[in-house]
Amino acid sequence: MAKVIYSEQAFSDFERLSDFLAGTDLDLAFATVDAIQEGIAILERHPLIGRPVEHELRELVISRGKTGYVALYAYLEDRDVALVLAIRHQREAGYAGARDLTPSASAATSARSARPRRRPGRATPAAAAPPPSA
């Protein structure tokens, strides 16, 4: 079973998308973050399910009602890791803030293996990193 790891860009994308939705409907924002996480979780069992795109990258389409989201990821077969590089709404052109979205050893090393989660004490459902362990 592959391990799913989120890049810093993917965490930023979760926050950007959820903050956008929270401005109009907080419940929808929470439900959308959950739906995206559930969609990405399929990569644990089926890391090659996404459609191939350039430079050994793949896109996973995550349905959400009449629309959806797209997660850009790379499957690092030698490590059995699905590295989620970025997430966008289907209607967005390209990946926000994406400079160089190519998988590399440094990206896999600096990425986080925890799933994005809601920040306690925040009014918005923006994804957050787990607290550092002591």
C-alpha positions as CSV (number, residue, x, y, z in Angstrom):
1,M,0.0,0.0,0.0
2,A,1.5,3.4,-1.0
3,K,2.0,6.1,1.4
4,V,0.4,9.5,0.5
5,I,2.6,12.6,1.2
6,Y,1.5,16.2,0.7
7,S,3.9,18.9,-0.4
8,E,3.9,22.3,1.1
9,Q,2.2,23.6,-2.0
10,A,-0.6,21.1,-1.6
11,F,-1.1,22.2,2.0
12,S,-1.2,25.8,0.7
13,D,-3.7,24.8,-1.9
14,F,-6.0,23.2,0.7
15,E,-5.9,26.4,2.7
16,R,-6.6,28.6,-0.3
17,L,-9.5,26.5,-1.5
18,S,-11.1,26.1,1.9
19,D,-10.7,29.8,2.7
20,F,-12.4,30.7,-0.6
21,L,-15.4,28.5,0.2
22,A,-15.6,29.5,3.9
23,G,-16.3,33.1,2.8
24,T,-19.7,32.0,1.6
25,D,-20.5,28.7,3.2
26,L,-18.5,27.2,6.1
27,D,-20.3,23.8,6.1
28,L,-19.6,23.5,2.3
29,A,-15.9,24.3,3.0
30,F,-15.6,21.6,5.6
31,A,-17.4,19.1,3.4
32,T,-15.2,20.0,0.4
33,V,-12.0,19.5,2.3
34,D,-13.2,16.1,3.5
35,A,-14.2,15.1,0.0
36,I,-10.8,16.1,-1.4
37,Q,-9.1,14.1,1.3
38,E,-11.2,11.1,0.7
39,G,-10.5,11.3,-3.0
40,I,-6.8,11.5,-2.5
41,A,-6.9,8.6,0.0
42,I,-7.6,6.2,-3.0
43,L,-3.9,6.7,-4.0
44,E,-2.9,4.5,-1.1
45,R,-4.3,1.5,-2.8
46,H,-4.3,2.6,-6.4
47,P,-1.3,5.0,-6.9
48,L,-1.5,4.9,-10.7
49,I,-5.2,5.6,-11.0
50,G,-4.7,9.2,-12.1
51,R,-4.4,10.3,-15.8
52,P,-0.8,10.7,-17.0
53,V,0.4,14.2,-17.7
54,E,3.9,15.5,-18.5
55,H,7.2,14.7,-16.7
56,E,5.9,11.5,-15.0
57,L,3.2,13.4,-13.2
58,R,-0.4,12.3,-12.9
59,E,-3.7,14.1,-12.2
60,L,-6.4,12.6,-10.0
61,V,-9.9,14.0,-10.7
62,I,-12.0,14.3,-7.6
63,S,-15.7,14.7,-8.3
64,R,-17.7,17.2,-6.1
65,G,-21.3,17.6,-7.2
66,K,-21.5,19.2,-10.7
67,T,-17.8,20.2,-10.5
68,G,-14.7,18.9,-8.8
69,Y,-11.0,19.2,-8.1
70,V,-7.8,18.0,-9.6
71,A,-4.8,16.8,-7.6
72,L,-1.4,16.8,-9.3
73,Y,0.8,14.0,-8.0
74,A,3.8,11.8,-8.7
75,Y,4.1,8.2,-7.8
76,L,7.6,7.4,-6.6
77,E,7.6,3.7,-7.3
78,D,11.0,3.0,-5.6
79,R,9.6,4.4,-2.4
80,D,6.0,3.4,-2.9
81,V,5.0,7.0,-2.2
82,A,2.2,9.1,-3.9
83,L,3.5,12.7,-3.6
84,V,0.6,15.2,-3.9
85,L,2.2,18.3,-5.4
86,A,-0.8,20.6,-5.9
87,I,-4.6,20.8,-5.8
88,R,-6.9,23.0,-7.8
89,H,-10.5,23.5,-8.7
90,Q,-11.4,22.0,-12.2
91,R,-12.3,25.5,-13.5
92,E,-8.9,27.0,-12.5
93,A,-6.3,27.3,-15.2
94,G,-3.1,25.7,-14.0
95,Y,-1.9,25.3,-10.4
96,A,-1.8,28.3,-8.2
97,G,1.6,29.3,-6.9
98,A,3.2,26.5,-8.8
99,R,6.7,27.3,-9.8
100,D,8.4,23.9,-10.3
101,L,6.1,21.0,-9.8
102,T,8.4,18.1,-10.6
103,P,8.9,15.3,-8.1
104,S,12.4,15.2,-6.6
105,A,14.1,13.6,-3.7
106,S,14.1,17.0,-1.9
107,A,10.4,17.5,-2.4
108,A,9.6,14.1,-1.0
109,T,11.9,14.8,2.0
110,S,10.4,18.2,2.8
111,A,6.8,17.1,2.3
112,R,4.5,16.0,5.1
113,S,3.0,12.5,5.4
114,A,0.1,13.6,7.5
115,R,-3.3,14.4,6.0
116,P,-4.3,18.1,6.1
117,R,-6.6,18.7,8.9
118,R,-8.7,21.5,10.3
119,R,-6.9,24.0,12.5
120,P,-8.4,24.1,16.0
121,G,-9.7,27.5,17.1
122,R,-10.0,28.8,13.5
123,A,-13.3,29.9,12.0
124,T,-12.3,28.5,8.6
125,P,-11.6,24.9,7.7
126,A,-8.2,25.6,6.2
127,A,-5.9,22.6,6.1
128,A,-3.1,22.6,8.6
129,A,0.0,20.6,9.4
130,P,0.0,18.4,12.4
131,P,1.7,20.0,15.4
132,P,5.4,19.2,15.7
133,S,6.0,16.3,18.0
134,A,8.2,16.9,21.0
